[in-house]
Amino acid sequence: MTRAIGLAALTVLELTPPEMVSCAADAGFDCVGLRLIPATLQEVQHPMVGDTPLVRETEHRLNETGMRVLDVEIFRLRSDTIVADYEAALATAARFGAKEALVAGNDPDEARLIANFASFCELAQQFGIGGNLEPMPWTDCKNFAQGVRIVTAAARENGGILIDPIHFDRGSSNSSEISGVPRARFRYMQLCDAPAARPTDVEGLLHQARAERLMPGDGGLDLVGILRAVPRDLPIGLEIPMDTLARTVPAVERTRQMLAKTRRLLSSLE
């Protein structure tokens, strides 16, 4: 079965959102991911919520290229989060035609995190968008098992669990855990590679995850095991930040290489 392959925003964060759309189209991707809400204060703060000039330019570029939007990010659920505050961002996502939203769990109170994830999914459903919780070892949703527990407890039809191989591995998860999760809980996944050796501290985890991953097949993660365990038609977003390589290799050329290696890996599983 054919998998749609998208270009995630973090992979080409040096570009503006409209440039990301053009890059995805020029490199041959099926779809693109857009970052409407910055992940950190250190990032460039693009005005991507509401009827801003950049939103209009991104919408124009999507129409011009025919590129679809796979997902939007990043929606953090903190202890003080008011889920209704995300309505404008989700409305903008719907304007772009996005079907999925990436959610991070940054609340140590799991019961409250479950309740807020359920509320987020309810709000997102109004826009035809799914909520996808991404476990990351430095957040309060640290691994796949905990993420599944939260999504299951929230019990919303459009709630999903998002696998990113680097976080999956660094959270000590194993591909054997995937088979016990209902198909409906997988809405899309991310893909990258990384060295088999795990960083020993949070600083190392963050640096590798946000700045120095590897293209599929160039590292030591169990990509084959993960890809064989998830649904065969699950859409994939390539999230492969490579800051050092980005200094010398332009975004389109870099992402073409990533896409070619991904297709080669997928073909080897058939």
Summary of the structure (lengths in Angstrom):
residues: 270
radius of gyration: 17.2
end to end distance: 9.3
largest distance: 46.3
contacts: 912
relative contact order: 0.14
helix: 46%
strand: 16%
